[in-house]
Amino acid sequence: DVRSGRGGNAQAAWAALREEAMGCTRCPLYAPATQTVFGEGPVDASLMFVGEQPGDQEDLAGHPFVGPAGQVFDRAVAEAGIDRATAYVTNAVKHFKFEPRGKRRIHSSPNAGEIQACRWWVEQERLLIQPRVTVALGATAARSLFGKVMTIGRERGKALTLPDGGTAFITVHPSYLLRLPDPEAKKVEYARFVEDLKLAAGAIR
Ligand code: URA
């Protein structure tokens, strides 16, 4: 157990893990990215959120979910009655993957190999935090956590059991809500997202 194996102090073990992740070269994504964006939150958090990968702003700031998707996430989490500060927030992939286009960096989805390479970090984070409930935000997070392709539409709205025995819920990624062009659909999907978060929060005992 990494908790006891590193001096019995989960906080110190987490700090050491994060430090180690800063130098990660397990996949090629580290090279063009600014920095590793590791998970954040209390090591004794009951709730863990797993996103896809840092975006442009997260890559620059070094913190997860601080850009546009993070703002949607913050609002929805608060509406679901969750204090973000009490949750552990991380990503399936810890480097920003992008295509340069002029001055801009356009988000590019991580592939199966990159998700697999970065799974090791998620597993270490889970061993340390041991959350009661985990929420997969989108397909990449679900794939990382379950080790296989999961269909959000079929799996959302119910408690699932992870291969490591943990309880998890799958919902959409907040970026999906940002991309919806129709304001009415956006409203409906956002409300569903909040309901999914409430369900997850309610499963913490
Ligand atoms: N999208 C994610 O999946 N994670 C972040 O940290 C930011 C945007």
Boltz pocket constraint, residues with backbone or C-beta under 6 A from the ligand:
constraints:
  - pocket:
      binder: B
      contacts: [[A, 51], [A, 52], [A, 53], [A, 54], [A, 55], [A, 58], [A, 63], [A, 64], [A, 65], [A, 66], [A, 67], [A, 69], [A, 70], [A, 90], [A, 91], [A, 137], [A, 175]]
      max_distance: 6.0
